[in-house]
Amino acid sequence: MFWLYITVLLAVVTANANQIPAPFDIRIDHYKVDTTKDLVINTPRPRCSWKLARFNNERNVQQTAYQIQIQSNTQQWDSGKIHSSQSIHVPFINSDDLQSLTHYQIRLRVWTTLSDQASSWTNWIRFRTSIFNLHEFLLEKSDEVYWIGSTQIYMNELRKEFNVSSTSQIRSATLFISGIGYYELYLNGQSVDPSRKLDPGWTTYEKRTLFASYDLTLMLIMGMNAVGVKLGNGWYSQEQYVPPSMSEPSYGPPRLMFVLRIVFENSQEMSVYSDQTWKGRQGSIVHDSVYNGEIVDSRYDRLNWAEVGFNDTLSLWLTPEILPSPVNITAKGQMILQDMPPIRAGVDALQFEIDNPSEILNSYLLKDDVGDIKGRQLHDGILKPISVSTPVLGVHTFDLGQNMVGWCRFHFHGPRGLGIYIRHAEVLAQPVESTKQAYGGIYTENLRGATQTDSYILHGDPKGEIYEPRFTVHGFRYISIFGSPNPLTVDDVECLVVHSETTVKGHFASSNPVINQIQHNVQWGQLSNSMSLPTDCPQRDERKGWMGDAALTANEALYNFDLIKFYLNFLNLIADIQLPDGSIADTVPVTFGGYPSDPNWGTALPTITWQLYRHYNDIQILRDHYDSIRAYVESIRAGYSKTGLAKLAYHYGDWVPPTPQPMTNVYLIASFAFLHDVSVLVNISQIIGFTNDTQSYTTFYQQLAEEFHRVFFTTSSGYYADGMQAAQILALALPNVVPANVRSSVFEHLIQDIQQKGNHVSTGIVSTAQLFPLLSDNGQHDLAVELVSSVTYPSYGYMFNNPYENATTMWELWDAPMEGPGMNSRNHHMFSSIGAWFYSHLGGIDFQSDLILIRPRMLSEEKKHLLSKVDCQLSTLYGLVHVAYTRDQRDTLRNSIVLRVSIPTNAKAQVMFEPLFPHARCVSLTEGQKVIWSEDYKENGVFYDVQTGLMTVQVESGEYEYQAFWE
């Protein structure tokens, strides 16, 4: 897939030939058509995006027109030639609304500034539409289709045989299914989508229960067919809501709803529904739990249970009960299509637009520059252990070499009825203090109430048997297997990486090995906590949708991965739990915490909305969620009106600063989030044209800014609150809060405190996220890079440079090995906010509406050895943006930089060059060995800012290599 992408991207064409390549990487309603197995569109008015091929040696290529054609069995539509440069979020101009339950195909072509000739057409792209109002449809069928299951037994296998009888062939067969907590679907003995797991996504079920849709046209046969569905508890189980979680008393046993609609070529129809004509039993999964794994007795497996003619004389198959719907209709709950990519296991879970930089053209980085990164490659998908040991007799402990999330596929041999016990852990037990020796066993105390244990009873196949869990998921690096009667090797184990399906769209690498390891850990940690919604951790008895974690890492996540549908779903989940007064909770679904949220947790609603807009430039997202954001801000304002900023309500503050540092003023921390969200609301209202709101909230923000300074600034000392780093960072990060006459002294106090601590931070998750951009944007980029390069406590680098553990994901605590088990995850992404700074400041890629901004921040000549080379790539909706630079003395002269930039076709950019040292001035700027700016020669499109020293070049699409000289 990746090399195909690059081949298209770098296609060479001639302007006057008919060989202009077709647009590529088409998206419909944000779905990538190339990587979506069965494209289902849930809106009658979808929008399209596409990319234009890059033209070697051609620059400033823009689209001038496009043409879209759509057809179905009953509709045909042709836009004709539309004169427009728009290639993202393009509506189907003048098209009638798409019809429900219809198969369509679409193709398009474009014209560019290179030629009057149109490009080639894309291939016909097939998609189908859902039932646009699925909830109403299911309610109308409520006397025919039911939720089925059992309150008497654990009915986790259900089956039905049905006859497809007609004189005409099948035109379409469309299924809508929901099995909660989880389900797996089989038809005529085959898994319908083998890599799709832990489906549907977790929601507040009473407000939103998700359905999946499958096209079964090619799997059904004329005559008898058999369908089978396995069910699991998932999050629809009391077991996941033990204290200190908030209980969900209405949740109960798993249940299934199934609606299959078959249309024949002669337009006749038939339907198959979930009702009491089905049969069910308890299968080989005796018990399953998100936290506590599975208990599986494989002697109860019935291998042909989902085939026609199945006859089981050893099990009791019962008529299922009709169970209540999980959806609370009176509370405006909905049964709705799952409009995001599903959770997948193995190689299908992750696609790639960006791969290893050593394999990419135009990179200055060499393999030796990058260094040895601990852990495994993202593209592996399925990991084999790197070692196995036997710390005690009868126990095999495997090391995957990477903290990961998923489960393992085991190959066992043994007699019938033998039980094997499997435990999962993130780390090994530390040495005993008295002997200084470790026995090599796993450490599980930090899992708290979660056992992360699978138990498997063999059925005794002499050829061996395969066990792979279905309805649980584990966070681990190490596996201990107890009770195998035979020695196990690394060939007996392979572990599937599991997360919401997504695409790698960003890659950052540099000549700094510490930064490269952090980037590795950030990416693995983000995927580990992308499980239909952003979770906090994947291993202990938590794994919740903590809003603070989601808010802090959304920017980073959207640089690294294509997660727009994932986060749009999460915004809908937030709306589901929003109260009439506008308040939202600390977790979504509401499990831990409560109402109203801590402001730094509730900020997830405006922050994620804003970051989605920044990364995808889709103004419709702002419109869709504006009312919810405004209501949320007003709910905080209602509390503020009673307390002022001085006592603004909070729960968590600047969570987990490094031991032994205390937390700064908690009211200042809460006030930071409030002001931040009002500022975001001002920006959004301005973009979507709500002028009155823009004016009123701008005035309100000015009042808050003045109050913030008045309440929290300590005049006698010249700093905010108690002088701690977090208080200064948060004040300085807010626009127009710190008055100009004290800003430099406050900033200087922050720098002195960091330096007095040996160039170390004392910050928690909220202020750490603001620290690095603040330093880089205010003349302290050297210090920012020194901080991120540190390997002593507390620092990111300490996580993988300490005597105890070598982290391959992000820790929850700065000093995890030294803390107790109560709250000590080794795979937490709340500190991963640093990853956004890698792209926005080290690589320098940022966005301003539809303009790409390129501004890598520069180290001084004295510190440039910390980061002499950078390679940063980002696949945008327009195409690949690639920034690579070197200041290595082997590549360029002192006081100069060589910078390569690739701008995709139909995009525009500003490329900015920072002075390489204080008071430096640019004496020469060349591109392609041609001088484009000097004191004696100035080309159009090159601007020199006398005050800042910034050089800015306006560019459009193409490949550029600049060299800037400073003195």
Secondary structure by P-SEA (a helix, b strand, c coil): caaaaaaaabbbbbcccccccccccccccccccccccbbbbcccbbbbbbbbbbbccccccccccbbbbbbcccbbbbcccccccccccccccccccccccccbbbbbccccccccccccccccccccccccaaaaaaaaacccccccccccccccccbbbbbbcccccccbbbbbbbcccccccccccccccccccccccccccccbbbbbbbbccccccccbbbbbbbbcccccccccccccccccccccccbbbbbbbbbcccccbbbbbbccccccccccccccccccccccccccccccccccccccccbbbbbcccccccccccccccccccccccccccccccccccccccccccccccccccccccccccccccccccccccccccbbbbbccccccbbbbbbbbbcccbbbbbbbbcccccccccccccccccccccccccccbbbbbbcccccbbbbbbccccccccbbbbcccccccccccbbbbbbcccccccbbbbcccaaaaaaaaaaaaaaaaacccccccccccccccccaaaaaacaaaaaaccccaaaaaaaaaaaaaacccccccccccccccccccccccccccaaaaaaaaaaaccccccccccaaaaaaaaaaaaaaaaacccccccccccccccccccccccaaaaaaaaaaaaaaaaaaaaaaacaaaaaaaaaaaaaaaaaaaaaccccccccccccccaaaaaaaaacccccccccaaaaaaaaaaaaaaacccccccaaaaaacaaaaaaccaaaaaaaaaacccccccccccccccccccccccccccccccccccccccccccccccccccccccccccccbbbbbbbbbcccccccccbbbbbbbccccbbbbbbbcccccccccbbbbbbbbcccbbbbbbbccccccccccccccccccccccccccccccccccccbbbbbbcbbbbbbbbbcc
